[in-house]
Amino acid sequence: MKFMKKALVAFAIIGCQFAIVNSVKAGGLVTNSNQNAAFLRQMSQDAIIDVTGLYFNPAGTAFLSDGWHVSVNLQNAKQSRDITTDFPLFQQNLEKPYTPHKFEGDALAPVIPSLQLSYNHDRWSVNANFSLGGGGGKCEFDQGLGSFEAAYAGALAQNVPAMLPTMLLPGLEAALIAKGLPAAQAAVLATSLAQTGHYDGYTLNSYMKGRQYYFGLSLGATYKFMDNLAGFVGLRGVYATCNYNGFVRPGVGYSVPANAALGFPDTTGRAELPNYGIDLNCDQTGFGVTPILGIDYKINKHWNVAARYEAETKLRLKNKTEADVPTEVAAAAGPTLGQFKDGDKVPANIPGILSAGAQYSPIDEVRIMAGWHYYFDKAAKQYNNKQDLIDKNTQEFSAGVEWDINKWVTVSGSWQNTRYGLSDMYMSDLSFNLSNNMIGFGVRVNPTERLHIDLGYMHTFYKDHDVQTLTAAGLKTDTYHRSNRVFGLGVNVDF
């Protein structure tokens, strides 16, 4: 039974850390770059000069007019994370006797707030940005994950046939005595009948839910070294709060002896399998600091270029865990349980980022943008050194355009391409990201010279990814699929 114990608990516990952190994001593996509604309508913001560009081009705020500049934003995001798993032993599921099985996860973030603030005076400006730099929602798999079921089905198929005589014997012996057979005769006959038992299949009750929020508050200052050159220095404090809640509860394995000739009901001798499932509820909290540098250079009235560097954020998440795990199962799980061991701190560093962009205005009413982002994923330490399973660091490319139709309305559209470099070993239904293309569009309405309203929409088109794994029971194939859409409203005021 060691195989069954180890498989069930290992897959159940690891499953609590699937990648719901990115439920509302555009950006890297653990980074949300959609900081406001202005980004949703025009995603190439690396060289814009606006208070809404505080995240992508903080140095650009140096060129705002003297006074206060405030942007308040709300976003609504919805995402699905679906995995279709094809595994031969799924045909032994008594409730769904077929393969493949589809496991659907829904993530919803009804309200994602953010605030950008800048005060300018002469050559100086001081600014602040509050936003959700990672996470921002909840993800729920009401039928668990395919890795749970595959491990469970494989353990049963390997172990139950040999267990059946022992499992069936008490029920058969009691049934024979109830029919009037003497105890000694009943014991002999029950032993014989137990040897004829067979394994029909399984049922499984599994569930997983996660919540993750990375709150970020950036404080910094810009200075214009020359009329067309500015620099930025700042820090971002990141407070992480997460919860993972789920269970794996084995159902009934139907094991029926060939006893119909004795006139027994069909249910005689059916037995419940030993319960090696778990219940887990883990809260994680941590705090880290991100140093940030930026530079903006206005080449002339047509061209503006900018760059930004964010250092890696050292983040350790402290566990507060309540778990119902049998002692012998916890021992069999080995280091896997350490990820959520009560009181421990686990590494979850946020990768550093280097970005650059350009903005070109052929005429005053039109702005054309392009940008590039590079995430240092392979250098950011994760639990159990999972970063070593990354083949290449993430890169993003973007392009966008804005057109001031008149003094009241600006229309915009953009595109962004995200390329992850994850190996098949990194990818699983427990934690996966998919390369994608995004489009964003929307409008800015200007009721007055000092009031601007952003309305934006972003939609992500992910590339499905197949991963094949050879197991003792045959080939297991997982197909990963995601969908994502975000709406946003922003109100920007200058005074």
FENCOR-V853418 format. One record per pair of residues at least 4 apart in sequence whose C-alpha atoms are under 7 Angstrom apart, sorted by the first residue. I is the first residue (numbers start at 1). J is the second residue. Records with the same first field share a line. If there is no record, write none. Layout:
I=J / J
//
This chain:
1=5 / 159
2=6
3=7 / 155
4=8 / 155
5=9 / 276 / 329 / 332
6=10 / 329 / 332 / 333
7=11 / 151
8=12 / 151 / 152 / 277
9=13 / 277 / 278 / 329 / 333
10=14 / 333 / 336
11=15 / 147 / 148
12=16 / 148 / 247 / 248
13=337
14=336
15=430
16=208 / 244 / 245 / 246
17=430
18=430 / 431
19=430 / 431 / 432
20=135 / 139 / 210
21=30 / 134 / 135 / 212
22=30 / 134 / 135
23=79 / 107 / 135 / 136 / 137
24=77 / 135 / 136 / 137
25=31 / 32 / 33 / 34
26=32 / 33 / 34
27=31 / 32 / 33
28=375 / 394
30=134 / 350
31=133 / 134
32=133 / 134
34=39 / 40
35=39 / 114 / 131
36=40 / 73 / 114 / 490
37=41 / 73 / 75 / 454 / 455 / 456 / 488 / 489 / 490
38=42 / 52 / 454 / 456
39=43 / 45
40=440 / 441 / 456 / 457 / 458 / 488
41=412 / 413 / 440 / 441 / 442 / 443 / 455 / 456 / 457
42=400 / 412 / 413 / 414 / 440 / 441
43=398 / 400 / 414 / 415 / 416 / 440
44=369 / 370 / 371 / 398 / 399 / 400 / 414
45=53 / 56
46=56 / 57 / 306 / 356 / 357 / 358 / 371
47=57 / 304 / 305 / 306 / 357 / 358 / 359
48=53 / 57 / 60 / 359
49=53 / 60 / 61 / 63
50=61 / 64
51=61 / 69 / 70 / 71 / 116 / 117 / 118
52=71 / 116
53=57 / 58
54=58 / 61 / 116 / 129
57=294 / 306 / 308
58=232 / 294
59=222 / 230 / 231 / 232 / 294 / 295 / 296
60=296
62=123 / 124 / 125 / 222 / 223 / 224 / 230
64=120
65=120
66=120 / 121 / 122
67=119 / 120 / 121 / 495
68=118 / 119 / 120 / 494 / 495
69=117 / 118 / 119 / 493 / 494 / 495
70=116 / 117 / 118 / 492 / 493 / 494
71=115 / 116 / 117 / 490 / 491 / 492 / 493
72=114 / 115 / 116 / 490 / 491 / 492
73=113 / 114 / 115 / 489 / 490 / 491
74=111 / 112 / 113 / 114 / 488 / 489 / 490
75=111 / 112 / 113 / 486 / 487 / 488 / 489
76=109 / 110 / 111 / 112 / 486 / 487 / 488
77=108 / 109 / 110 / 485 / 486 / 487
78=107 / 108 / 109 / 484 / 485 / 486
79=106 / 107 / 108 / 483 / 484 / 485
80=105 / 106 / 107 / 482 / 483 / 484
81=104 / 105 / 106 / 481 / 482 / 483
82=103 / 104 / 105 / 480 / 481 / 482
83=102 / 103 / 104 / 429 / 478 / 479 / 480 / 481
84=100 / 101 / 102 / 103 / 478 / 479 / 480
85=100 / 101 / 102 / 146 / 477 / 478 / 479
86=99 / 100 / 101 / 476 / 477 / 478
87=99 / 100 / 475 / 476 / 477
88=99 / 473 / 474
89=153 / 154
90=97 / 98 / 99
91=97 / 98 / 99
92=97 / 201 / 202
93=97 / 201 / 202 / 203
94=201 / 202 / 203
95=203
103=143 / 145 / 146
104=141
105=139 / 140 / 141
106=139 / 140 / 141
107=137 / 138 / 139 / 140
108=137 / 138
109=136 / 137 / 138
112=136
113=131
114=130 / 131
115=129 / 130 / 131
116=128 / 129 / 130
117=127 / 128 / 129
118=125 / 126 / 127 / 128
119=125 / 126 / 127
120=124 / 125 / 126
121=125
123=223 / 224
124=222 / 223 / 224
125=221 / 222 / 223
126=220 / 221 / 222
127=219 / 220 / 221
128=218 / 219 / 220
129=217 / 218 / 219
130=216 / 217 / 218
131=215 / 216 / 217
132=136 / 213 / 214 / 215 / 216
133=214 / 215 / 216
134=213 / 214
135=212 / 213 / 214
136=212 / 213
137=211 / 212
138=210 / 211 / 212
139=209 / 210 / 211
140=208 / 209 / 210
141=145 / 207 / 208 / 209
142=207 / 208
143=206 / 207
144=148 / 206 / 207 / 208
145=149 / 429
146=150
147=151 / 429
148=152
149=153
150=154
151=155
152=156
153=157
154=158 / 473
155=159
156=160
159=163
160=164
161=198 / 199
163=167
164=168 / 197
165=169 / 194 / 195 / 197
167=271
168=172 / 194 / 269 / 270 / 271
169=173 / 190 / 191 / 194
170=174
171=175 / 269
172=176 / 190 / 268 / 269
173=177 / 186 / 187 / 190
174=178
175=179
176=180 / 181 / 186
177=181 / 182 / 183 / 186
181=185 / 186
182=186
183=187
184=188
185=189
186=190
187=191
188=192
189=193
190=194
191=195
193=257 / 258 / 259
194=257
196=257 / 258
197=255 / 256 / 257 / 258
198=255 / 256 / 257
199=254 / 255
200=254 / 255
201=253 / 254
202=251 / 252 / 253 / 254
203=250 / 251 / 252 / 253
204=249 / 250 / 251
205=248 / 249 / 250 / 251
206=247 / 248 / 249
207=246 / 247 / 248
208=245 / 246 / 247
209=244 / 245 / 246
210=243 / 244 / 245
211=242 / 243 / 244
212=241 / 242 / 243
213=240 / 241 / 242
214=238 / 239 / 240 / 241
215=238 / 239 / 240
216=236 / 237 / 238 / 239
217=236 / 237 / 238
218=234 / 235 / 236 / 237
219=234 / 235 / 236
220=232 / 233 / 234 / 235
221=232 / 233 / 234
222=230 / 231 / 232 / 233
223=230 / 231 / 232
224=229 / 230 / 231
225=229 / 230
226=230
228=297 / 298
229=296 / 297 / 298
230=295 / 296 / 297
231=294 / 295 / 296
232=293 / 294 / 295
233=292 / 293 / 294
234=291 / 292 / 293
235=289 / 290 / 291 / 292
236=289 / 290 / 291
237=288 / 289 / 290
238=287 / 288 / 289
239=286 / 287 / 288
240=285 / 286 / 287
241=284 / 285 / 286
242=283 / 284 / 285
243=282 / 283 / 284
244=281 / 282 / 283
245=280 / 281 / 282
246=279 / 280 / 281
247=278 / 279 / 280
248=277 / 278 / 279
249=277 / 278
250=275 / 277
252=272 / 273
253=271 / 272 / 273
254=270 / 271
255=269 / 270 / 271
256=269 / 270
257=269
259=264
260=264
264=268
278=324 / 325
279=323 / 324 / 325
280=322 / 323 / 324
281=321 / 322 / 323
282=319 / 320 / 321 / 322 / 340
283=319 / 320 / 321
284=317 / 318 / 319 / 320
285=317 / 318
286=315 / 316 / 317 / 318
287=315
288=313 / 314 / 315
289=313
290=310 / 311 / 312 / 313
291=310 / 311
292=309 / 310 / 311
293=308 / 309 / 310
294=307 / 308 / 309
295=306 / 307 / 308
296=305 / 306 / 307
297=304 / 305 / 306
298=303 / 304 / 305
299=303 / 304
302=360 / 361 / 362
303=359 / 360 / 361
304=358 / 359 / 360
305=357 / 358 / 359
306=356 / 357 / 358
307=355 / 356 / 357
308=354 / 355 / 356
309=353 / 354 / 355
310=352 / 353 / 354
311=352 / 353
312=349 / 350 / 351 / 352 / 380
313=349 / 350 / 351
314=349 / 350
315=347 / 348 / 349
316=345 / 346 / 347 / 348
317=345 / 346 / 347 / 348
318=343 / 344 / 345 / 346
319=340 / 341 / 342 / 343 / 344 / 345
320=342 / 343
321=340 / 341 / 342
325=329 / 330
326=330
327=331
328=332
329=333
330=334
333=337
337=341
339=346
346=383
347=381 / 382 / 383
348=381 / 382 / 383
349=380 / 381 / 382
350=380
351=375 / 376 / 377 / 380
352=375 / 376
353=373 / 374 / 375 / 376
354=373 / 374 / 375
355=372 / 373 / 374
356=371 / 372 / 373
357=370 / 371 / 372
358=369 / 370 / 371
359=367 / 368 / 369 / 370
360=367 / 368 / 369
361=366 / 367 / 368
362=366
365=403 / 404
366=402 / 403 / 404
367=401 / 402 / 403
368=400 / 401 / 402
369=399 / 400 / 401
370=398 / 399 / 400
371=397 / 398 / 399
372=396 / 397 / 398
373=395 / 396 / 397
374=394 / 395 / 396
375=393 / 394 / 395
376=380 / 393
377=387 / 393 / 394
378=387 / 388 / 390 / 393
380=387
381=385 / 387
382=386 / 387
389=423 / 425 / 426
390=421 / 422 / 423 / 426
391=421 / 422 / 423
392=421 / 422
393=420 / 421
394=419 / 420 / 421
395=418 / 419 / 420
396=416 / 417 / 418 / 419
397=416 / 417 / 418
398=415 / 416 / 417
399=414 / 415 / 416
400=413 / 414 / 415
401=412 / 413 / 414
402=410 / 411 / 412 / 413
403=410 / 411 / 412
404=409 / 410 / 411
405=409 / 410
408=445 / 446 / 447
409=443 / 444 / 445 / 446
410=443 / 444 / 445
411=442 / 443 / 444
412=441 / 442 / 443
413=440 / 441 / 442
414=439 / 440 / 441
415=438 / 439 / 440
416=437 / 438 / 439
417=436 / 437 / 438
418=435 / 436 / 437
419=435 / 436
420=434 / 435
422=426 / 427
423=427
424=467
427=431 / 432
428=432
434=462 / 463
435=462 / 463
436=460 / 461 / 462 / 463
437=460 / 461 / 462
438=458 / 459 / 460 / 461
439=458 / 459 / 460
440=457 / 458 / 459
441=456 / 457 / 458
442=455 / 456 / 457
443=454 / 455 / 456
444=452 / 453 / 454 / 455
445=452 / 453 / 454
446=451 / 452 / 453
447=451 / 452
450=493 / 494 / 495
451=492 / 493 / 494
452=491 / 492 / 493
453=490 / 491 / 492
454=489 / 490 / 491
455=488 / 489 / 490
456=487 / 488 / 489
457=486 / 487 / 488
458=485 / 486 / 487
459=484 / 485 / 486
460=483 / 484 / 485
461=483
462=482 / 483
464=479 / 480 / 481
465=479 / 480
466=477 / 478 / 479 / 480
467=477 / 478 / 479
468=475 / 476 / 477 / 478
469=475 / 476 / 477
470=474 / 475 / 476
471=475 / 476
//
